[in-house]
């Protein structure tokens, strides 16, 4: 629809009224649609590939932020921490909204860091880079406004420190910086308009989008949290802290939280150059302010941490600072200490890597070892809420029918009743299958291993998709059976 908008000279405006997607930026969708025109893959597969490529940009931006502020070891450590984080790794292949937004926010943070390091005279290249960062971030989601607030706070720390010696000179430097950065606003607005055309059709549209997302705009459903079914607008304030505690790898948590303490201490010590101080505050704000805001504002919370993937790059950067400090401490004490520090880091990283390998391609559903992993989560939290297991289940069902040389009777298509997100199953099953949620007679029942799907159907099991002994999806042969509705309650 966005390509049609541009291709028709803005006369085809269906993109401005399609469901609620006009409230989102369409940069990723447009890029994927363009790539699909030359890709040998289907649109569905091409979108996943473009998703992954954009995720790599986020990794590169994270590495660069860590390197600029903490040196080569910090940059490499931040890159490793993020690349081996199952949440980031898993979502960068499947999540068309939150994962590209995370990469866009990482690019914007890198631009902000660069601008503060050049305070009060940012170069033209830096100003243009900030403009690009603003454009791609706001062109993804209006939530990018949290980055602007974080940047303002960081800028105020520079100005406050600068004004202690000569307030008038500090005022002049601030005005010079603001004037030099004004073109970035224009560049950002133009790019935002290109990626999110609806936002510029009226000056107030970004505010309307912000107001729309400030409330819960869907019919509430219940999700599993701490073993209880809770309506998503009523999730407790402990939701995010607990989900971060049990979803992030142990080494990322340890290095990131300790790094935040030491970084804040360094910022308040007054020993750092003011531009560097401001850049570090910007990183701290990017990692923690959105979480604090969500705890206070108490929006609807669901699907684990997928809406907060964008805080993982700055958190990995902060963890990289700690890793670099430990490495430097060990280097001053000799090769034995260095070898020990590297071995400990490698051992810590291996835990999430093992999860990624064992759970693949469902690594986004990982829970850390300290929490008990997916075995603990089975009866306490949502696991495969996106229904990724339906792809493997569909492929296994097709293979099973081919192995038996079975075809649908009467020249019709096989009918599969779905309990869970249906689109992925529909694509994976292919044109010889018809999917339904209704109670009409079906040949097979494909179900997620989640609370809202029945697990007591007395029928032959054709396919069972499991990881770590935990059921992710199952396919029953229900031909000729009288059966109840698969749903125990409406799915999310």
C-alpha positions in Angstrom: 0.0 0.0 0.0 2.9 2.4 0.7 4.5 1.6 -2.6 1.2 2.2 -4.3 0.9 5.6 -2.4 4.2 6.7 -3.9 3.7 5.0 -7.2 0.3 6.7 -7.7 1.6 10.2 -7.0 -0.1 10.1 -3.6 -3.6 9.5 -5.1 -3.9 5.9 -3.7 -4.3 6.6 0.0 -5.4 3.2 1.2 -2.3 3.0 3.4 -3.8 5.9 5.5 -6.8 3.9 6.6 -5.6 0.3 6.8 -6.5 -1.2 10.2 -4.3 0.8 12.6 -1.0 0.5 10.8 -0.9 4.1 9.7 -0.1 4.9 13.3 3.2 3.1 12.8 6.1 4.0 10.5 6.4 1.9 7.4 10.1 2.0 6.7 10.6 -1.7 7.3 7.5 -2.7 5.3 8.5 -0.6 2.3 12.1 -1.9 2.3 10.8 -5.5 2.5 8.3 -4.9 -0.3 11.0 -3.4 -2.5 13.4 -6.3 -1.7 10.6 -8.8 -2.6 10.5 -7.4 -6.1 14.0 -8.7 -6.8 14.2 -11.5 -4.3 13.9 -15.2 -5.4 12.1 -15.9 -2.1 8.4 -15.3 -1.3 7.4 -12.0 0.4 6.9 -13.8 3.7 10.5 -15.2 3.6 12.0 -12.0 2.2 10.5 -10.0 5.1 12.3 -12.3 7.5 15.6 -11.9 5.6 15.3 -8.1 5.6 14.4 -8.3 9.3 17.7 -10.1 10.0 19.7 -7.6 7.9 18.3 -4.7 9.8 19.1 -6.6 13.1 22.7 -6.7 12.0 22.7 -2.9 11.7 21.6 -2.7 15.3 24.5 -5.0 16.2 26.9 -2.8 14.3 25.6 0.4 16.0 25.9 -1.2 19.4 29.5 -2.2 18.7 30.3 1.3 17.5 28.8 3.0 20.6 30.7 0.8 22.9 34.0 1.3 21.1 33.6 5.1 20.9 32.9 5.4 24.7 34.8 2.5 26.1 37.4 1.4 23.6 37.9 -1.7 21.5 37.3 -4.2 24.3 34.1 -2.5 25.4 32.8 -2.4 21.8 33.6 -6.1 21.2 32.1 -7.1 24.5 28.9 -5.1 23.9 28.6 -6.7 20.4 29.0 -10.2 21.9 26.6 -9.6 24.7 23.9 -8.4 22.3 24.5 -11.0 19.6 24.3 -13.9 22.1 21.1 -12.5 23.8 18.3 -14.9 22.8 15.7 -12.2 22.9 17.5 -9.9 20.5 18.8 -12.8 18.3 15.3 -14.4 18.1 13.3 -11.2 17.4 15.6 -9.9 14.7 14.3 -12.7 12.4 10.6 -12.5 13.2 9.5 -9.2 14.6 8.6 -6.6 11.9 7.9 -3.8 14.4 10.0 -4.0 17.5 13.2 -5.4 16.1 13.7 -2.8 13.3 12.8 -0.1 15.9 15.5 -1.4 18.2 18.1 -1.1 15.4 16.8 2.4 14.5 17.1 3.5 18.2 20.6 2.1 18.3 21.5 4.2 15.3 20.0 7.3 16.8 21.8 6.7 20.1 25.1 6.4 18.2 24.4 9.7 16.5 23.5 11.4 19.8 26.7 10.1 21.4 28.8 11.4 18.5 27.1 14.8 18.7 27.7 15.1 22.4 31.3 14.1 22.0 31.7 17.0 19.6 29.9 19.5 21.8 29.5 22.4 21.2 30.6 22.3 17.6 29.2 19.1 16.0 30.5 18.6 12.4 28.2 18.6 9.4 28.5 14.9 9.0 27.4 14.4 12.7 24.5 16.8 12.2 23.4 14.8 9.2 23.9 11.6 11.1 21.7 12.8 13.9 19.0 13.8 11.4 19.1 10.3 9.8 18.9 8.7 13.2 15.8 10.9 14.1 14.2 10.1 10.8 14.6 6.3 10.9 13.6 6.1 14.6 10.5 8.3 14.4 9.8 6.7 11.0 9.6 3.4 12.8 7.5 4.3 15.9 6.5 7.5 17.7 8.0 5.9 20.8 11.3 7.3 19.6 10.3 10.4 21.6 11.8 8.7 24.7 15.2 9.0 23.0 14.7 12.7 22.6 13.9 13.1 26.3 17.0 11.1 27.2 19.1 13.3 25.0 17.7 16.4 26.5 18.5 15.1 30.0 22.0 14.3 28.9 22.4 17.7 27.3 21.3 19.4 30.5 24.0 17.6 32.4 26.6 19.1 30.1 25.1 22.5 30.4 24.9 22.3 34.2 28.5 21.3 34.5 29.6 23.9 32.0 27.8 26.7 33.7 29.6 26.2 37.0 32.7 28.0 35.7 31.3 30.6 33.3 27.5 30.7 33.0 27.5 33.2 30.2 30.0 31.3 28.1 28.1 28.1 28.8 24.9 29.8 27.5 26.7 30.8 24.3 28.0 27.3 23.8 24.6 25.8 24.3 23.0 28.2 21.8 25.7 27.4 19.3 25.1 23.7 19.7 21.4 24.1 19.3 21.7 26.3 16.2 24.1 23.9 14.6 21.8 21.0 15.3 18.7 22.6 13.8 19.3 21.1 10.3 19.2 17.7 11.9 15.5 18.4 12.8 14.7 19.2 9.2 16.6 16.1 7.9 14.8 13.9 10.5 11.4 15.3 9.6 11.9 14.7 5.9 13.1 11.1 6.4 10.2 10.5 8.9 7.8 11.7 6.2 9.4 9.4 3.7 9.1 6.3 6.0 5.9 7.3 7.7 3.9 9.4 5.1 0.8 9.7 7.3 2.8 11.5 9.9 3.3 14.6 7.7 -0.1 14.8 6.1 -1.1 16.9 9.2 1.3 18.6 11.7 -0.6 17.1 14.6 -0.6 13.5 13.3 2.5 12.4 15.4 0.6 13.7 18.4 -2.5 11.7 17.5 -0.4 8.6 17.1 1.2 9.2 20.5 -2.2 9.7 22.1 -3.5 6.5 20.4 -0.7 4.4 21.8 -0.9 6.0 25.2 -4.1 3.9 25.9 -4.7 0.2 25.3 -6.4 0.0 21.9 -7.3 -3.7 21.8 -9.8 -5.9 23.5 -8.1 -7.1 26.7 -7.0 -10.7 27.0 -5.3 -12.7 29.7 -1.7 -13.9 29.7 0.2 -16.2 32.0 2.4 -14.5 34.5 3.8 -16.1 37.6 1.5 -19.0 37.1 -1.6 -16.8 37.1 -3.8 -15.6 34.2 -3.9 -11.8 34.3 -5.5 -9.3 32.0 -2.7 -7.5 30.2 -3.8 -4.0 31.3 -3.7 -5.2 34.9 -0.2 -6.7 34.9 1.6 -5.8 38.2 4.4 -3.2 38.4 6.9 -6.0 38.9 6.2 -7.4 35.4 9.1 -5.7 33.6 11.7 -6.0 36.3 10.9 -9.7 36.7 10.8 -10.4 33.0 14.2 -8.8 32.5 15.5 -10.8 35.5 14.4 -14.2 34.1 14.8 -13.5 30.3 18.2 -11.8 30.0 21.3 -14.0 30.1 23.0 -14.0 33.5 26.2 -12.4 32.3 24.4 -9.6 30.5 22.4 -8.9 33.7 25.5 -8.9 35.9 27.7 -6.8 33.6 24.9 -4.4 32.7 23.6 -3.7 36.2 27.1 -3.3 37.7 28.1 -1.2 34.7 25.2 1.1 35.3 26.3 1.7 38.9 29.9 2.4 38.0 28.9 4.5 35.0 26.6 6.7 37.1 29.3 7.0 39.7 31.8 8.2 37.1 29.3 10.7 35.7 28.7 12.2 39.2 32.4 12.2 40.1 33.0 15.3 38.0 36.3 13.8 36.7 35.1 13.1 33.1 35.1 15.7 30.3 31.6 17.2 30.0 31.0 15.9 26.5 31.9 12.4 27.5 29.8 12.7 30.6 26.8 13.7 28.5 27.3 10.9 26.1 27.4 8.4 29.0 24.2 9.8 30.5 22.5 9.4 27.1 23.4 5.7 27.1 22.1 5.3 30.7 18.9 7.0 29.8 18.4 4.9 26.7 18.7 1.7 28.7 16.7 2.5 31.8 14.3 5.5 31.2 11.8 3.6 29.0 11.6 0.9 31.7 11.1 3.3 34.5 8.5 5.2 32.4 6.6 2.0 31.8 6.6 1.1 35.5 5.2 4.5 36.4 2.7 4.9 33.5 1.6 1.3 33.8 0.5 0.5 30.2 -0.8 -2.9 29.1 2.1 -5.3 29.3 2.3 -8.6 27.4 4.4 -10.8 25.2 7.4 -10.8 27.5 9.9 -8.2 26.5 9.2 -7.8 22.8 8.1 -4.2 23.2 11.4 -3.4 25.0 13.9 -5.0 22.7 15.1 -1.5 21.9 16.6 -1.1 25.4 18.9 -4.1 24.9 21.5 -2.4 22.7 22.3 0.4 25.2 22.2 -2.1 28.1 24.7 -4.3 26.2 26.9 -1.2 25.8 26.9 -0.6 29.5 27.8 -4.2 30.1 30.6 -3.8 27.6 32.0 -1.0 29.8 32.2 -3.4 32.8 33.8 -6.1 30.7 36.4 -3.7 29.5 37.1 -2.5 33.0 37.6 -6.0 34.2 39.9 -6.8 31.3 42.0 -3.7 32.0 42.2 -4.7 35.7 43.3 -8.2 34.7 45.8 -6.9 32.1 47.6 -4.8 34.7 48.1 -8.0 36.8 49.5 -10.3 34.1 48.6 -12.9 31.5 47.2 -15.4 34.0 44.5 -12.9 35.1 43.7 -12.0 31.5 43.2 -15.6 30.7 41.0 -16.1 33.7 38.9 -13.0 32.9 38.5 -14.1 29.2 37.6 -17.6 30.3 34.9 -16.4 32.7 33.4 -14.1 30.0 33.4 -17.0 27.5 31.8 -19.3 30.1 29.1 -16.7 30.8 28.4 -16.2 27.1 28.2 -19.9 26.5 25.0 -20.2 28.6 22.8 -18.1 26.2 24.6 -19.6 23.2 23.5 -23.1 24.4 20.0 -21.8 24.7 20.0 -20.4 21.2 21.3 -23.7 19.8 18.9 -25.9 21.7 15.8 -23.8 21.2 16.4 -22.7 17.6 14.5 -21.4 15.8 12.4 -20.5 18.9 15.3 -18.8 20.8 13.2 -15.7 21.5 11.2 -17.9 23.9 14.3 -18.5 26.1 14.4 -18.0 29.9 17.8 -17.8 31.6 19.4 -20.7 33.4 19.1 -19.0 36.8 15.3 -19.0 36.4 15.0 -22.6 35.4 14.7 -22.1 31.7 11.7 -23.0 29.6 10.9 -26.0 31.8 10.2 -23.5 34.6 8.3 -21.2 32.3 6.0 -23.9 30.9 3.3 -23.5 33.6 4.2 -19.9 34.7 4.8 -17.7 31.6 4.0 -17.3 27.9 6.6 -19.1 25.8 6.0 -19.3 22.1 3.4 -16.6 22.0 4.1 -15.8 18.4 3.3 -19.4 17.3 6.7 -20.0 15.5 6.3 -23.7 16.2 3.5 -23.9 13.7 6.0 -23.7 10.8 7.9 -26.8 11.9 4.6 -28.5 12.9 3.2 -27.8 9.4 6.3 -29.1 7.7 6.2 -32.3 9.8 2.4 -32.8 9.0 3.0 -32.5 5.3 6.0 -34.9 5.5 3.9 -37.4 7.6 1.0 -37.3 5.0 3.5 -37.7 2.1 5.2 -40.6 3.9 1.8 -42.3 4.2 0.9 -41.4 0.6 -2.4 -39.8 1.8 -4.4 -37.2 -0.1 -7.5 -35.4 0.9 -10.7 -37.3 -0.1 -13.0 -36.1 -2.9 -10.3 -33.8 -4.4 -10.8 -31.2 -1.7 -8.1 -29.7 0.5 -7.2 -30.9 4.0 -8.9 -28.9 6.7 -6.8 -28.0 9.8 -8.3 -26.4 12.9 -5.9 -24.0 14.4 -5.5 -23.0 18.0 -3.0 -20.1 18.0 -1.8 -17.5 15.5 -3.1 -18.8 12.2 -1.2 -16.9 9.5 2.1 -18.6 10.1 0.4 -22.0 9.9 -1.5 -21.0 6.8 1.7 -20.0 4.9 3.7 -23.1 6.1 0.9 -25.6 5.3 0.6 -24.3 1.7 -2.2 -24.3 -0.8 -3.3 -27.9 -0.2 -4.6 -27.1 3.2 -7.5 -25.0 4.5 -7.3 -23.5 8.0 -10.2 -22.7 10.4 -11.0 -21.8 13.9 -14.6 -23.0 13.6 -16.1 -26.2 15.0 -16.9 -27.6 11.6 -15.5 -31.0 10.8 -11.7 -30.9 10.3 -9.1 -33.5 9.5 -6.4 -32.3 11.9 -6.0 -30.1 14.9 -2.9 -28.0 15.2 -2.4 -26.5 18.7 0.2 -24.4 20.5 1.3 -25.8 23.8 -0.1 -22.9 25.7 -2.8 -22.4 28.3 -5.6 -21.4 25.9 -5.4 -24.6 23.9 -6.9 -27.9 25.1 -4.3 -30.6 26.0 -6.8 -33.4 26.7 -7.9 -34.3 23.2 -8.2 -38.1 22.9 -6.9 -38.5 19.4 -3.7 -39.9 17.7 -0.8 -37.4 17.8 0.8 -37.1 14.4 3.3 -34.3 15.3 4.8 -33.0 18.6 7.3 -30.1 18.5 9.3 -29.9 21.7 12.3 -28.1 23.1 13.9 -29.1 26.4 11.0 -31.5 26.9 8.5 -28.6 26.7 5.7 -28.9 24.2 5.6 -26.0 21.7 3.0 -27.4 19.2 1.1 -30.6 18.5 -1.0 -31.9 15.6 -3.8 -34.4 16.2 -5.5 -36.6 13.7 -9.2 -35.9 14.5 -10.8 -37.5 11.4 -14.1 -39.0 12.3 -13.9 -37.9 16.0 -16.5 -35.9 17.9 -14.5 -33.2 19.6 -14.9 -30.0 21.6 -13.7 -26.6 20.6 -9.9 -26.5 20.7 -10.0 -23.2 22.6 -10.4 -23.2 26.4 -10.6 -19.4 26.1 -10.1 -16.8 23.3 -6.4 -16.6 22.3 -4.5 -13.3 22.5 
